């Protein structure tokens, strides 16, 4: 008889927990993806150029620059609103573009390296 009560108690505990588990799973599935979870836009530096040299993103997007070149580079906004500092070959740097606008940037060490980010 004691075993019957133990099995019955376990059954009722499992039954009581099931709706809570189902409802938390359902709410997790219906939650919209956050902007923070979005993959960054990647710009490569190689052959003394930014590739691509122009990208359009939505506000809140992270842009990542990868220095795939054999030289040091910077990512410096024309209006000085962002600056990566010196990036050695193989290093990466990222920036979140929160405000709509057009952002021209260049490498201060190689002024012929120019590019643009358009934020909508």
C-alpha angles and dihedrals in degrees: 000000000000090000090053092056091048092051091045091050092050090049093053093046090052091046092051093049096048098075092049092051092047094048094050091048092050093050091049091053094049096049111110116243113262124236088237089064092057116108115253122253107249125215118188126212111212137138088017094297141098112245113232097021093199130036134171118212138168121253111276095035121137115225117200125198119204118199101219091160129100092239136067116261141179132212104216125170116230088231090045091240090133136017128177096200118219114340117196120211109288095023125121133206132186138195132190113227105212101162125063115242144092116287118195115195141173144179109266091208093051108030092186087069103089134155144158138232117201113199118197 
